[in-house]
Amino acid sequence: MTIATINRLKFILAVALLLCANLLLLTARSSAASLTNSYIRLNRMKTATATSVRVVFKTTTNAGATGLTIDFNGADSTTWVGQSGSVNATQTIAGVAGCDASATALPGSPSASGSGSVVTVTGVTALSASTTYCFDLTSSSAVTTPSSAGEFHPVITETGGATDSTTVAVRVVTNDQVVVNAVVPPSFNFQIGGCASNTDNFSANLSSGSVGATAGCTVTVNTNATTGWFAWAADSNTGLHSTQASKTIASTTPGTNATLSSGTEGYVFGISAITQGSGAGTTSASNAYGNGAGGVAGAAQGSGLDSTLRLIASSTGTANGAQLTVKESAAISAITPAGNDYTDTITIIGAGNF
Amino acid sequence: MIGFARFMISGVVLSLASFSASNSYQLNNYGINSGGSNSTASSTFSANVSSGEANGANTGATTYTAKSGSIEAQQANVPGAPTLDNGGGGYINKLNFIINTSSNPSDTTYVVEVATDSGFSSPQYVQTDGTLGSTQVFQTYSQWGSGTGTFAIGLNAATTYWFKVAAMQGKFTATAFGPSANATTGNEPTLSFSLSPNTLSFGNLNAGSVTSGPSNLSFTLDTNAAFGATIYVAGSNTGIHSTAAGNTIAVSPPSGDLSSLSEGFGLQGISASSPLSVQSPYNGASNIVGAIYTTFQPIFSSSSSVSSGTATAGLKAKASATTPAAQDYTVTLTFVAAASY
């Protein structure tokens, strides 16, 4: 072999070696990756406020992480802790499904603790690749936001079988709330009706052989008084009075329930029916002006009225369309003076109890 | 013929340089020269001296650097360009680097130089903790993380960094720095959010009438989050509540039409700048309002980044004839924003 041949061979060998070296330099190597679709939701963004936290992240193609850390300082120069924010050493954690990201609840029996600026989560069943997970740090003081408003960049890092990470941004603001106020003004409506011209006549002439009664009027109440309402009545004559006969068919004892008998003079006022309508209240007649046992007055039943306002009915709460039917009953004897002007004026008033 | 021979001699030197070390041996000095050579050493240095060597000019390409002369045979191989990784843009303040050993022995140590320009005008060196400093720190391939590499940390976001590596073995002079590689850190995630006003007073709610809040709620949202952002709302109660009356004015979830309901209270998204959109059940029209929940519900959302986003929402209320009267109807609504990166 000539020297030229030897030299040629050496040249070829040198070139080959150089090519091999280049190939080594170009060989690709595996590398860590970044979590995606990741967010940290502070459930209070206001400065210097304790709050719970929601964490969502999506793993990469690297599976197997069995825990993670959340460093609220991240790589910030103005840090969470440096701005008087904090991470509670005691943490409670719960995996949550959904989280507006079709996330899987963090699996296993996760537990969490805090130290410095870092929350550490352990006890996680090995995470799957390319899967979105969610969990809440449920303590109302999981973290406390910094005392100054601004942007911070926590870092979420897997631990265990995978070590992928990501940096997110959270914002701390001066106020994250709206206080809404309103007033519902008091209202009370009380109306007598159901009888023409507010006149309630006896349906027939009074007779000693029977107890007469009027047709009745209605009293309708609407109110938003939370504690209900009251109705009172008073009588101008303390009975049915005739000027012609100079005679008053007297009311029975006011405030005492009574039932008239035919042939024995007497005059009573009673609540013969109650309609509840709507509302929260329950309306009832006073015993005297009902049936004496919490119900409405029966025929010829009620109590007398005088010039003193007497409680005739009440309700326990709001009312929309609560209605009383009020009637008068009268009985005469054989010697009750005749007269065609027996009359009485009854005043009925009400008030809401706010 | 002579010129060709000279070239061939240089080629021989290069090839022998590649053969100068293996796991079991290393030729420390095999120079070809016309003079003699000798060595001297102490506990801290070794030197080989020879005369008649060719001038130690550099030759190289993008993937290797070589120097002629026997002294270079006793140095470690110049490391190739390191492998850099920015986590697909997810590394904001760090970059991962993996040393290219260029077949140096395992006891070879390496120093990593970093700069923000390709000329390395203001070089720094990776320290043992990954930070950058002014001191050259030599560590073995293993200490630099082997095939997993090490993170250089404390970097600036959205900045391109150049890395290059020099090697040293034993007491011999360190190599020159090898070719560089560069990578750019990711953009720092951003999120801004505001809400106004912070109080709203309806005044009197008259029975049978739908009353709108005295002003709308205004929101701003800005984020570079690739996967979007959401504004959430939660109430201290499910509606506007009176402690004195023990009553809450609300609509049954998810929403209600105050035009037909006897009473109610709710929230309605009025407008949102693209790509934000109003989310159900707050996307009703006229007097259809979404219920208030005590857990967070999305009211505005985007699936992509938002630039100077704005949104508005309104509150509506209606009382009935039997809505208990009270002066202290109130509710506190908390609005928060979260962005997905």
Chai-1 contact restraints between the chains, C-beta under 6 A:
chainA,res_idxA,chainB,res_idxB,connection_type,confidence,min_distance_angstrom,max_distance_angstrom,comment,restraint_id
A,N7,B,M8,contact,1.0,0.0,6.0,A-B,restraint_1
A,K10,B,V12,contact,1.0,0.0,6.0,A-B,restraint_2
A,F11,B,M8,contact,1.0,0.0,6.0,A-B,restraint_3
A,F11,B,G11,contact,1.0,0.0,6.0,A-B,restraint_4
A,L13,B,S15,contact,1.0,0.0,6.0,A-B,restraint_5
A,A14,B,G11,contact,1.0,0.0,6.0,A-B,restraint_6
A,A14,B,L14,contact,1.0,0.0,6.0,A-B,restraint_7
A,A14,B,S15,contact,1.0,0.0,6.0,A-B,restraint_8
A,L17,B,S15,contact,1.0,0.0,6.0,A-B,restraint_9
A,L17,B,S18,contact,1.0,0.0,6.0,A-B,restraint_10
A,N22,B,T63,contact,1.0,0.0,6.0,A-B,restraint_11
A,L25,B,T63,contact,1.0,0.0,6.0,A-B,restraint_12
A,L25,B,G80,contact,1.0,0.0,6.0,A-B,restraint_13
A,R29,B,T83,contact,1.0,0.0,6.0,A-B,restraint_14
A,R29,B,I98,contact,1.0,0.0,6.0,A-B,restraint_15
A,S31,B,D85,contact,1.0,0.0,6.0,A-B,restraint_16
A,S31,B,N96,contact,1.0,0.0,6.0,A-B,restraint_17
A,A32,B,N96,contact,1.0,0.0,6.0,A-B,restraint_18
A,S34,B,G87,contact,1.0,0.0,6.0,A-B,restraint_19
A,S34,B,G88,contact,1.0,0.0,6.0,A-B,restraint_20
A,S34,B,G90,contact,1.0,0.0,6.0,A-B,restraint_21
A,N37,B,F227,contact,1.0,0.0,6.0,A-B,restraint_22
A,N37,B,S340,contact,1.0,0.0,6.0,A-B,restraint_23
A,S38,B,Y341,contact,1.0,0.0,6.0,A-B,restraint_24
A,Y39,B,A338,contact,1.0,0.0,6.0,A-B,restraint_25
A,Y39,B,S340,contact,1.0,0.0,6.0,A-B,restraint_26
A,R41,B,A338,contact,1.0,0.0,6.0,A-B,restraint_27
A,M45,B,V336,contact,1.0,0.0,6.0,A-B,restraint_28
A,A75,B,N93,contact,1.0,0.0,6.0,A-B,restraint_29
A,D100,B,P298,contact,1.0,0.0,6.0,A-B,restraint_30
A,T166,B,G90,contact,1.0,0.0,6.0,A-B,restraint_31
A,T167,B,I92,contact,1.0,0.0,6.0,A-B,restraint_32
A,T167,B,P189,contact,1.0,0.0,6.0,A-B,restraint_33
A,V168,B,P189,contact,1.0,0.0,6.0,A-B,restraint_34
A,V168,B,Y341,contact,1.0,0.0,6.0,A-B,restraint_35
A,A169,B,P189,contact,1.0,0.0,6.0,A-B,restraint_36
A,A169,B,T190,contact,1.0,0.0,6.0,A-B,restraint_37
A,A169,B,L191,contact,1.0,0.0,6.0,A-B,restraint_38
A,R171,B,L191,contact,1.0,0.0,6.0,A-B,restraint_39
A,R171,B,F193,contact,1.0,0.0,6.0,A-B,restraint_40
A,N175,B,N198,contact,1.0,0.0,6.0,A-B,restraint_41
A,D176,B,T334,contact,1.0,0.0,6.0,A-B,restraint_42
A,D176,B,F335,contact,1.0,0.0,6.0,A-B,restraint_43
A,D176,B,V336,contact,1.0,0.0,6.0,A-B,restraint_44
A,Q177,B,T332,contact,1.0,0.0,6.0,A-B,restraint_45
A,Q177,B,T334,contact,1.0,0.0,6.0,A-B,restraint_46
A,V178,B,N198,contact,1.0,0.0,6.0,A-B,restraint_47
A,V178,B,L333,contact,1.0,0.0,6.0,A-B,restraint_48
A,V179,B,T199,contact,1.0,0.0,6.0,A-B,restraint_49
A,V179,B,T332,contact,1.0,0.0,6.0,A-B,restraint_50
A,V180,B,L200,contact,1.0,0.0,6.0,A-B,restraint_51
A,V180,B,V331,contact,1.0,0.0,6.0,A-B,restraint_52
A,N181,B,S201,contact,1.0,0.0,6.0,A-B,restraint_53
A,N181,B,T330,contact,1.0,0.0,6.0,A-B,restraint_54
A,A182,B,F202,contact,1.0,0.0,6.0,A-B,restraint_55
A,A182,B,L205,contact,1.0,0.0,6.0,A-B,restraint_56
A,A182,B,I240,contact,1.0,0.0,6.0,A-B,restraint_57
A,A182,B,A317,contact,1.0,0.0,6.0,A-B,restraint_58
A,A182,B,Y329,contact,1.0,0.0,6.0,A-B,restraint_59
A,V183,B,N204,contact,1.0,0.0,6.0,A-B,restraint_60
A,V183,B,Q327,contact,1.0,0.0,6.0,A-B,restraint_61
A,V184,B,L205,contact,1.0,0.0,6.0,A-B,restraint_62
A,V184,B,A319,contact,1.0,0.0,6.0,A-B,restraint_63
A,V184,B,T323,contact,1.0,0.0,6.0,A-B,restraint_64
A,V184,B,A325,contact,1.0,0.0,6.0,A-B,restraint_65
A,V184,B,A326,contact,1.0,0.0,6.0,A-B,restraint_66
A,P185,B,N204,contact,1.0,0.0,6.0,A-B,restraint_67
A,P186,B,A325,contact,1.0,0.0,6.0,A-B,restraint_68
A,N222,B,A321,contact,1.0,0.0,6.0,A-B,restraint_69
A,N224,B,T322,contact,1.0,0.0,6.0,A-B,restraint_70
A,N224,B,T323,contact,1.0,0.0,6.0,A-B,restraint_71
A,N224,B,P324,contact,1.0,0.0,6.0,A-B,restraint_72
A,N224,B,A325,contact,1.0,0.0,6.0,A-B,restraint_73
A,T226,B,A245,contact,1.0,0.0,6.0,A-B,restraint_74
A,T226,B,P324,contact,1.0,0.0,6.0,A-B,restraint_75
A,G279,B,T322,contact,1.0,0.0,6.0,A-B,restraint_76
A,T318,B,T322,contact,1.0,0.0,6.0,A-B,restraint_77
A,N320,B,A321,contact,1.0,0.0,6.0,A-B,restraint_78
A,N320,B,T322,contact,1.0,0.0,6.0,A-B,restraint_79
A,F354,B,A325,contact,1.0,0.0,6.0,A-B,restraint_80
